[in-house]
Amino acid sequence: MAEKMEATLDIRIIHAIATLLAEYTILISSQESQSKQEGKKAKSSKGKSSSEMKYNELMDIWIPKTRENYPKCYCLNTSEEAELYGGLVRVKMIRSNNSRLFGAATEGIRAKELLVMMQSFGVPVQSMT
């Protein structure tokens, strides 16, 4: 078990990280679909670039595979637990085709709220599972 770590960060930094993770996922999926259309072979998982390895490290930190390892966010003035990912960041995470990002974005959202988000902002076909 990894030791618990703490840091004081502005919430905008966390939102920027989540947005970059979502955008990178969208970029990779569009490159893969483009290479499939052109008839090129997709890169094997053994031949991962350093950017892909760093992406996976960031995913493991901010969107871990197990729910109990998720980072927590607290308000500095009240010490109450706060929502880690806000509305527009959630939309970007939902629009990516990464199931871990989608799961983190939809955590705690009622189906009715999720439906309104999808109707308002749309969800690309490649993001749907």
C-alpha positions as CSV (number, residue, x, y, z in Angstrom):
1,M,0.0,0.0,0.0
2,A,1.3,3.4,-1.0
3,E,1.7,6.0,1.7
4,K,-0.8,8.9,1.8
5,M,0.6,12.2,0.6
6,E,-0.8,15.7,0.9
7,A,-0.3,18.9,-1.0
8,T,-1.9,22.3,-1.0
9,L,-2.9,23.2,-4.6
10,D,-5.1,25.7,-6.3
11,I,-8.2,23.8,-7.6
12,R,-7.5,25.3,-11.1
13,I,-4.2,23.3,-11.3
14,I,-6.2,20.1,-10.7
15,H,-8.8,21.1,-13.3
16,A,-6.0,21.9,-15.8
17,I,-4.5,18.4,-15.2
18,A,-7.8,16.7,-15.7
19,T,-8.5,18.8,-18.8
20,L,-5.1,17.9,-20.3
21,L,-5.6,14.2,-19.5
22,A,-9.0,14.3,-21.3
23,E,-7.6,16.2,-24.3
24,Y,-4.6,13.8,-24.6
25,T,-7.0,10.9,-24.7
26,I,-9.0,12.5,-27.4
27,L,-5.9,13.3,-29.4
28,I,-4.6,9.7,-29.1
29,S,-7.9,8.2,-30.1
30,S,-8.2,10.5,-33.2
31,Q,-4.7,9.6,-34.2
32,E,-5.5,5.9,-33.9
33,S,-8.7,6.2,-35.9
34,Q,-6.9,8.2,-38.6
35,S,-4.1,5.6,-38.8
36,K,-6.7,2.8,-39.1
37,Q,-8.4,4.7,-42.0
38,E,-5.0,5.1,-43.7
39,G,-4.3,1.4,-43.2
40,K,-1.3,1.9,-40.9
41,K,-0.7,-0.4,-38.0
42,A,-1.4,1.0,-34.6
43,K,1.6,1.2,-32.2
44,S,1.9,-1.8,-29.9
45,S,1.6,-1.4,-26.2
46,K,5.3,-2.5,-25.7
47,G,6.5,0.5,-27.8
48,K,5.0,3.2,-25.6
49,S,6.6,6.7,-25.9
50,S,7.8,8.6,-22.9
51,S,4.7,10.9,-23.2
52,E,2.4,7.9,-23.0
53,M,4.2,6.6,-19.9
54,K,4.0,10.0,-18.2
55,Y,0.3,10.2,-19.2
56,N,-0.3,6.8,-17.5
57,E,1.6,8.0,-14.4
58,L,-0.6,11.1,-14.1
59,M,-3.7,9.0,-14.7
60,D,-2.6,6.7,-11.8
61,I,-2.2,9.8,-9.5
62,W,-5.3,11.8,-10.3
63,I,-7.7,9.1,-11.6
64,P,-6.5,5.9,-9.9
65,K,-8.1,2.5,-10.8
66,T,-9.5,1.9,-7.4
67,R,-12.0,4.3,-5.8
68,E,-10.4,4.3,-2.4
69,N,-7.2,5.8,-3.8
70,Y,-9.0,8.8,-5.4
71,P,-7.5,12.2,-4.3
72,K,-9.7,14.3,-2.0
73,C,-10.2,18.0,-2.0
74,Y,-10.9,20.1,1.0
75,C,-11.9,23.8,1.4
76,L,-9.1,25.6,3.2
77,N,-11.3,27.9,5.2
78,T,-13.8,25.2,6.4
79,S,-11.8,21.9,6.1
80,E,-15.0,20.4,4.5
81,E,-14.6,17.9,1.7
82,A,-15.3,19.6,-1.6
83,E,-16.0,18.5,-5.2
84,L,-12.8,17.8,-7.0
85,Y,-14.0,18.2,-10.6
86,G,-16.4,21.0,-11.5
87,G,-19.0,21.2,-14.2
88,L,-17.0,22.2,-17.3
89,V,-14.1,19.9,-16.4
90,R,-16.6,17.0,-16.0
91,V,-17.9,17.7,-19.4
92,K,-14.4,17.5,-20.9
93,M,-13.8,14.3,-19.0
94,I,-17.1,12.8,-20.2
95,R,-16.3,13.7,-23.8
96,S,-13.0,11.7,-23.7
97,N,-13.2,8.1,-24.6
98,N,-11.3,7.0,-21.4
99,S,-13.4,4.9,-19.1
100,R,-11.5,6.0,-16.0
101,L,-12.0,9.7,-16.8
102,F,-15.6,9.0,-17.6
103,G,-16.1,7.1,-14.3
104,A,-14.4,9.9,-12.3
105,A,-16.5,12.6,-14.0
106,T,-19.8,10.8,-13.4
107,E,-19.1,9.9,-9.8
108,G,-21.9,11.3,-7.7
109,I,-23.9,12.6,-10.6
110,R,-27.5,11.7,-10.8
111,A,-28.7,10.3,-14.1
112,K,-30.9,13.3,-14.7
113,E,-28.0,15.7,-14.3
114,L,-25.8,13.6,-16.6
115,L,-28.5,13.6,-19.2
116,V,-28.8,17.4,-19.1
117,M,-25.0,17.6,-19.5
118,M,-25.1,15.3,-22.5
119,Q,-28.0,17.2,-24.1
120,S,-26.4,20.6,-23.5
121,F,-22.8,19.8,-24.6
122,G,-23.1,16.6,-26.7
123,V,-21.0,13.6,-26.5
124,P,-18.9,12.4,-29.5
125,V,-19.6,8.9,-30.8
126,Q,-16.1,7.6,-29.9
127,S,-16.8,8.6,-26.3
128,M,-19.9,6.4,-26.1
129,T,-19.6,2.9,-24.8
